[in-house]
Amino acid sequence: MGKMIRAVVVPRALQAVMVAWTVGTLTFVLTRALPGDMAYRIAAGRYGYDNVDAAAAAAVRQELGLDQPPLLAYASWLWDLLTLNLGRDMVSNEPVWSEVTHQVGHSLVLALVAIAFAVLLGPALGVAAGLRRRGALDHASLALSTALRSVPPFILGIGLILVVAVELRWLPAAGHGGFAHAVLPGLALALGLAAVSSRVTRNAVVAVARSPFFAFARTKGLGEALAFRRHGVRNVAVPVVSYFGVQLIYLIEGVVVVESLFAWPGIGHALVHAIVARNVPMIQGTALVMGLMFVALNAVVDGICWGLDPRRRAS
Amino acid sequence: MKPIGSVACAVGLLMLGVSSEALARKDNIIDVVCPWEIGSTDSTRSGHVFRWMSISETLVGVEPDGAMKPLLATAWSVDDSRLVWRFKIREGVTFHNGKPLTADAAAFSLNAARTKPGVLAKSPIAEIAAEGSELVVRLSEPFATLPSLFTHASAQILEAESYDADGNTVKVIGTGPFAITVLQTPQRLAAKAYAGYWGPKPAAEGVTYLAAPRSETRTLMVQSGDADLAFNMDAASLKRLEMTAPVKGFSTPVARTVTLKLNAARPGLDTARGRNAINAAIDRQGIAASILREPKSVANQQFSPMFGDWFLEGLPQFRYDPKFTRAEFKAMGWSEDADGYLAKDGKRLSLVLTTFSDRPELPIIATSIQESLRQAGIEAKVSVNNASAIPAGHHDGSLDMGMLARNYGVVRDPFVVVTEDFRSGGGDWGAMNWGSAELDDLIAKMKLSDGGAEYKALSQRAARIIHDEMPVIPVAWHVQTVAVSKDLANFSIDPFQLTWNLEKVTWAK
């Protein structure tokens, strides 16, 4: 356990600190570099475009101290971050922390549903294709996964709504409030994930099936299913799990678009709105949480690989 | 081993399990989807959503023809000094938490709203207090349109428990026919019929509200039957939906005017003649036919017919004649440069047209005007920006032209908005570097007017000045579009968009 903490947890924790600082600094510099007067933008976000006027902008400027020099603002932001204070949302005046935790909960539900679907669909299809290399299923799954991965999640989402919600009327088209609402956005994300992981699984299965140890297992008299369970699954799992880690970036970028399409109140949706309204604390808060989520998910992947692969523990 | 089959089975079972819930949702609930988020619980920021959804109510309501009607106040009057108004509070009304509506409760709520930016804060209200069953409003100067301020969503009456110790709204406890059960800002709200409502009982057991910013989402939700009412559909989607889904499209002129704000300090825009010449280059019929797809949207003046006091009867349609525009400018001393654009003293007549995309039709109309102006010899460059670029450009003087949709019915009568937009010097969303001493004088007189024929004469004259001087060009009267499920009956659009009257909606069979 101590070894795992040294090998997995400590490097990832250091990485998390670096990510927090880099993401925060970049969002700070980028939002300041955007054109337009921040006070007017924030006032438009707060009071709606009908009610934004010079008086509202002036009030916002004074209340939020937007006049202070950028370096001073940066220093005070850095201090707040060190004291784990993310500040207040400039539009709604709620603490950023409470808003982000509400939204991140919804995004995590969506991410978990997507991963669950992807794990159900991708590897299973990959194993079937790999065990019958160059069979009809192998060819079909190659074509399908190429097609699915090349379509952006937004288009996949519209397609799913059209078929499942509009034509079949099985599931609600958009919104949130029940598990049924999470299925289509989850699936829109999962199909892209499953497309690649099925191919990775298929290649890993082909490699295992051709390996001397698998041939030996068959020679000593194990049936195909038993040989695969005992000597195949774990060997196939390591590259598949690692690849899921790499794919998480797809999940996180997909969340932004899919949430907006499905009217899902997650962190990606919040980020888009925060950028439009120049809501700097919210941009920093959401970007920070997304960065940290990425590190945390990678740490989980590392942990699983550590558990799966005895060679890592030995090195 | 047949992983495919088992996966398909699992997914199929999962879908069956969840779909039974989805199928069973055809209920007595009105599901609304629209693009506007619920930014906050605060009435000065998001009060309109709670008014739309019939959760909260105001002292005064508005009939579709613009007449004021009693709502939580049954009658009102002003004394001879015109500084003290008395509103009689309706009896037998209870809030959603069971507490009775009293003059004290109404005063508490209005005083809380008055401390925040909004129409109440800008008004000359000096004090709001309760005296017995009456709400007494004392003014610092006469203000004839005071009751119309109390139609505004920021003046909705909430129970004291809605506020925290600092006066911030933390809950929405209103008096409306529906009471909130779920409120998840910024996107979702659910409410159920309130058994103790003072008025006629609604047919629906409840209502839900979902903010879906993408029009694709709203269209698909109507098509799949997940939404009964979808607001702000573009005209093309609405026509298609009517053909493919059990949906009826509604489009009604509302109190907004799509306008072109002009900087009257720019050469060419600095005379009424120049501004009227530019007005003649706008193809309103074309915009109405191919962008808004609504012939009723062709504007022939600033204020639409719903504003009876301000609407000028008998005006013809504006002429569309880019050749006339060019000829007028030539008559004013402009000549054509090598590219055929109008120029004076070696400088081309080139203007930036700033607009924003919160209302999807604005950038399209702006582009069409850019082309019309080109034909007239005026170079316009469309810049699609954030809405706040228009007031910001107004103040730093950088704005040439701005395209926007102005709500003149914010408080029933356009007076408050006219004062803001057309007084000397102009306003953030109105005239720019323009002023009329006569209009300033009319505004001062209207403040003191009791209404009636005198008020009408003053407002007609004010509208005439705005029409002749053209500091802001009216392009189209805005049309609200809604896709309505055929399951619903008795739906109507309030032209002032104060409420959606969901309590009056019934089920078709």
Chai-1 contact restraints between the chains, C-beta under 6 A:
chainA,res_idxA,chainB,res_idxB,connection_type,confidence,min_distance_angstrom,max_distance_angstrom,comment,restraint_id
A,G36,B,N386,contact,1.0,0.0,6.0,A-B,restraint_1
A,D37,B,A392,contact,1.0,0.0,6.0,A-B,restraint_2
A,Y40,B,S388,contact,1.0,0.0,6.0,A-B,restraint_3
A,Y40,B,A392,contact,1.0,0.0,6.0,A-B,restraint_4
A,R41,B,N386,contact,1.0,0.0,6.0,A-B,restraint_5
A,R41,B,S388,contact,1.0,0.0,6.0,A-B,restraint_6
A,A44,B,A387,contact,1.0,0.0,6.0,A-B,restraint_7
A,A44,B,S388,contact,1.0,0.0,6.0,A-B,restraint_8
A,Y49,B,D358,contact,1.0,0.0,6.0,A-B,restraint_9
A,Y49,B,A387,contact,1.0,0.0,6.0,A-B,restraint_10
A,D50,B,N407,contact,1.0,0.0,6.0,A-B,restraint_11
A,V52,B,S388,contact,1.0,0.0,6.0,A-B,restraint_12
A,V52,B,P391,contact,1.0,0.0,6.0,A-B,restraint_13
A,D53,B,P391,contact,1.0,0.0,6.0,A-B,restraint_14
A,D53,B,D428,contact,1.0,0.0,6.0,A-B,restraint_15
A,A54,B,P391,contact,1.0,0.0,6.0,A-B,restraint_16
A,A54,B,H395,contact,1.0,0.0,6.0,A-B,restraint_17
A,A54,B,D428,contact,1.0,0.0,6.0,A-B,restraint_18
A,A56,B,P117,contact,1.0,0.0,6.0,A-B,restraint_19
A,S92,B,S40,contact,1.0,0.0,6.0,A-B,restraint_20
A,L120,B,V7,contact,1.0,0.0,6.0,A-B,restraint_21
A,A124,B,P3,contact,1.0,0.0,6.0,A-B,restraint_22
A,A124,B,V7,contact,1.0,0.0,6.0,A-B,restraint_23
A,V127,B,P3,contact,1.0,0.0,6.0,A-B,restraint_24
A,A128,B,P3,contact,1.0,0.0,6.0,A-B,restraint_25
A,A128,B,I4,contact,1.0,0.0,6.0,A-B,restraint_26
A,I161,B,L220,contact,1.0,0.0,6.0,A-B,restraint_27
A,A165,B,S224,contact,1.0,0.0,6.0,A-B,restraint_28
A,V166,B,Q223,contact,1.0,0.0,6.0,A-B,restraint_29
A,V166,B,S224,contact,1.0,0.0,6.0,A-B,restraint_30
A,W170,B,M15,contact,1.0,0.0,6.0,A-B,restraint_31
A,W170,B,S19,contact,1.0,0.0,6.0,A-B,restraint_32
A,L171,B,A22,contact,1.0,0.0,6.0,A-B,restraint_33
A,P172,B,A22,contact,1.0,0.0,6.0,A-B,restraint_34
A,P172,B,D226,contact,1.0,0.0,6.0,A-B,restraint_35
A,A173,B,L220,contact,1.0,0.0,6.0,A-B,restraint_36
A,A173,B,M221,contact,1.0,0.0,6.0,A-B,restraint_37
A,A173,B,S224,contact,1.0,0.0,6.0,A-B,restraint_38
A,A173,B,D226,contact,1.0,0.0,6.0,A-B,restraint_39
A,A174,B,A212,contact,1.0,0.0,6.0,A-B,restraint_40
A,A174,B,T217,contact,1.0,0.0,6.0,A-B,restraint_41
A,A174,B,M221,contact,1.0,0.0,6.0,A-B,restraint_42
A,G175,B,L210,contact,1.0,0.0,6.0,A-B,restraint_43
A,A180,B,V18,contact,1.0,0.0,6.0,A-B,restraint_44
A,A180,B,E21,contact,1.0,0.0,6.0,A-B,restraint_45
A,A180,B,A22,contact,1.0,0.0,6.0,A-B,restraint_46
A,A225,B,M1,contact,1.0,0.0,6.0,A-B,restraint_47
A,L261,B,R214,contact,1.0,0.0,6.0,A-B,restraint_48
A,L261,B,T217,contact,1.0,0.0,6.0,A-B,restraint_49
A,A263,B,L210,contact,1.0,0.0,6.0,A-B,restraint_50
A,A263,B,A212,contact,1.0,0.0,6.0,A-B,restraint_51
A,A263,B,T217,contact,1.0,0.0,6.0,A-B,restraint_52
A,P265,B,Q187,contact,1.0,0.0,6.0,A-B,restraint_53
